[in-house]
Amino acid sequence: MESRVSTSLKRSTSETWSVCERDCCSIAAMGIRALLERLMIEHVGDRGSFSANLDAFEKAGYVGQRHREIIEATLEFGHASTHRNYNPTRQDITQVLDIAENIIQSIYVSAEQAKALKKGIPPRSNPKKGDKSV
């Protein structure tokens, strides 16, 4: 992951993969839930609940409605392990951890890469009126 990602997020991601590799799937699901909560809190502060944190995260523009639904499903996955004795498979954990990492990447890595890319793109020249080739 990109160096702009906080040390705590990098550590949490690494630890979650580590317990996944040891087939501690319930603990991994809880770790993913904590990872997403930490991501939201780092960007919008702690609003006291997952729902309030996610509302603020969306309002701040970090995710749109579609990604919000993905995050909600991912959080529910962790809630089920925490509160309902849900023991997901290793394949489930791998898939959900990939989703969490993609969300982190879209916030940290992709945004920075897009900024850097944009700096190197030459500006448009003023096209002649009626010229549709630009």
C-alpha positions, -999 to 999 in steps of 0.1 A, spaced: 0 0 0 10 36 -6 31 54 20 4 80 26 -17 52 42 -14 56 80 8 33 99 -22 20 119 -41 11 87 -11 -7 73 -6 -26 106 -43 -35 108 -43 -48 72 -12 -68 78 -25 -83 110 -58 -91 94 -41 -110 66 -19 -128 92 -49 -142 111 -66 -151 78 -35 -171 68 -39 -190 101 -76 -197 94 -88 -175 122 -117 -164 101 -139 -149 128 -110 -128 141 -102 -117 105 -138 -106 100 -136 -85 132 -103 -71 120 -118 -60 87 -146 -43 105 -121 -25 127 -100 -16 97 -129 1 79 -139 19 111 -104 32 116 -104 44 79 -136 64 85 -124 78 118 -91 90 104 -110 110 77 -141 123 94 -136 117 132 -154 94 155 -192 101 153 -200 74 179 -214 47 157 -206 29 125 -237 43 109 -229 79 118 -193 75 108 -204 61 74 -229 89 70 -201 115 75 -177 95 53 -202 96 25 -211 133 30 -174 142 30 -172 127 -5 -149 97 2 -175 73 -11 -207 74 -31 -239 55 -26 -227 24 -44 -195 21 -23 -215 29 8 -236 -2 2 -204 -22 -3 -190 -9 30 -223 -16 48 -222 -52 36 -186 -55 47 -192 -40 81 -222 -63 86 -199 -92 78 -177 -82 107 -207 -74 130 -220 -110 124 -187 -125 135 -186 -102 166 -222 -105 177 -238 -136 161 -210 -162 163 -206 -162 125 -176 -181 113 -169 -172 76 -148 -192 53 -112 -183 44 -125 -176 8 -151 -152 23 -124 -134 43 -101 -131 13 -129 -116 -8 -140 -91 19 -104 -81 27 -98 -74 -10 -129 -52 -9 -116 -33 21 -82 -29 5 -98 -16 -27 -117 10 -7 -84 21 10 -67 22 -24 -94 43 -39 -91 69 -11 -53 70 -8 -35 56 -38 -58 63 -67 -65 99 -57 -28 106 -54 -20 89 -87 -47 108 -105 -33 141 -91 2 132 -103 -11 121 -137 -31 153 -142 0 174 -136 17 158 -166 -12 162 -190 -8 191 -215 -36 216 -214 -62 216 -243 -56 242 -270 -86 264 -277 -104 246 -306 -118 265 -335 -155 270 -334 -172 240 -349 -141 218 -348 -152 185 -333 -119 167 -337 -106 178 -303 
